[in-house]
Amino acid sequence: MPRAWSLASRPQGMPKHTDFAMVDLESRDLADGEVRVANLWLSVDPYMRGRMNDVKSYVPPFQIGEAMQGGAVGEVVESRSADLPVGTQVLHMLGWRDEAVLPAVQAQKLPDLGVDIQAYLGQLGMPGMTAYFGLLAVAEAKAGDTVFVSAAAGAVGSTVVQVAKAKGMTVIGSAGGADKCAWVQSLGADKVVDYKGGTPVVKALTESAPDGIDVYFDNVGGEHLDAALATARPNARFAICGMIDIYNDGKPTELRYLARLIGNRVRMQGFIVSDYMNRAEEFYRDMGGWLKSGQLQRQETVHEGLDAMPDAFLGLFTGGNTGKMLVRV
Ligand SMILES: NC(=O)c1ccc[n+]([C@@H]2O[C@H](COP(=O)([O-])OP(=O)(O)OC[C@H]3O[C@@H](n4cnc5c(N)ncnc54)[C@H](OP(=O)(O)O)[C@@H]3O)[C@@H](O)[C@H]2O)c1
């Protein structure tokens, strides 16, 4: 019988294992136009934490007791759609489960770019697109710019580092711990800030970028955002991608340097990756090319088996991943 993770209770603060429960899914016959997909890889992403709260957002909240959703790649094992015959590899949003039944129109056939299919949950998928368009379209980063990116050892951040280097920028990445910082540097970052190293981020960033930064790619919020404001050059652009620092406790952020926006004419813009889906072709061309040629390194942290989904998810908030956090079913 297919199984899925559901939300047993809405987490208060950092989620606990008891907030999750495995449920059996009804195994039913396919209707016309539907496919059955054996999920092979499942994604856990920080935005899912927001869906665990009962609040209105750009994605609806998960319902207690119902199978959760998220990115997944797998193979069609039964089909009543001519568009997706048995054996087709697809990406879809019925993750957190081992098997998915869905209309074929809600599954995307994976383009054949000659890379492992789990890459479509990372660099060739939502996080990669976020990095690519956040940096190049939202922040309008260009060759010669100095870019600061937080959570630089994560899925989005490590891609930002590498895209920025491929496009001729100077990059400062921040991550938690010496090992992660060394890895970020191995990706090409010119300087790294270990935000767990005991030095305030603003001091470490000022030392790393004595002439200031042109672009900040924010994955964290809080102290990182404040440090970026303190070091912003005139006409700096901030792409506000995420604020993982406040996802669990929603604590207010103290921004001592906020007023620097004014004198330095800083532009700060939030964005959602789906705004750029209509430009997927451009993304696949560049990112697929860089990945195939080896110019872009791909790193994954893999948890084994559906049972490990909560562990993988919780690990996002304690720095348990280097590169993309994934579960192999
Ligand atoms: N706007 C959009 O459309 C969009 C799309 C995708 C992702 N996002 C956002 O992008 C960010 C990164 O997502 P991702 O999928 O690439 O996750 P990720 O970076 O692979 O994983 C999260 C990382 O965040 C770091 N972290 C956790 N808590 C932190 C804290 N309090 N302070 C500083 N760092 C912390 C951890 O690394 P360390 O070990 O370095 O602490 C952890 O590995 C998230 O904020 C996410 O919500 C936005």
The ligand as an ORCA input file, in Angstrom:
! r2SCAN-3c Opt
* xyz 0 1
  N      11.730     33.153     -3.098
  C      11.684     31.931     -3.622
  O      11.000     31.687     -4.613
  C      12.502     30.847     -2.995
  C      12.673     29.603     -3.635
  C      13.496     28.641     -3.050
  C      14.121     28.909     -1.820
  N      13.885     30.101     -1.219
  C      14.549     30.428      0.047
  O      15.945     30.330     -0.159
  C      16.584     29.976      1.069
  C      17.496     28.781      0.837
  O      16.681     27.670      0.453
  P      17.355     26.280      0.081
  O      16.286     25.409     -0.429
  O      18.544     26.539     -0.751
  O      17.801     25.733      1.489
  P      19.288     25.368      1.912
  O      20.094     26.634      1.877
  O      19.761     24.219      1.121
  O      19.105     24.867      3.411
  C      18.923     25.755      4.442
  C      20.280     26.258      5.009
  O      20.051     27.451      5.713
  C      21.030     27.607      6.718
  N      20.354     28.088      7.917
  C      19.363     27.496      8.617
  N      18.986     28.275      9.663
  C      19.786     29.375      9.604
  C      19.897     30.552     10.404
  N      19.098     30.763     11.480
  N      20.829     31.482     10.064
  C      21.637     31.299      8.997
  N      21.584     30.203      8.208
  C      20.660     29.265      8.507
  C      21.662     26.239      6.944
  O      23.016     26.318      6.509
  P      24.216     26.727      7.526
  O      24.801     25.434      7.995
  O      25.127     27.534      6.688
  O      23.580     27.469      8.655
  C      20.888     25.312      6.044
  O      21.696     24.324      5.442
  C      15.485     29.737      2.073
  O      15.289     30.915      2.832
  C      14.266     29.483      1.199
  O      13.069     29.765      1.844
  C      13.099     31.063     -1.774
*
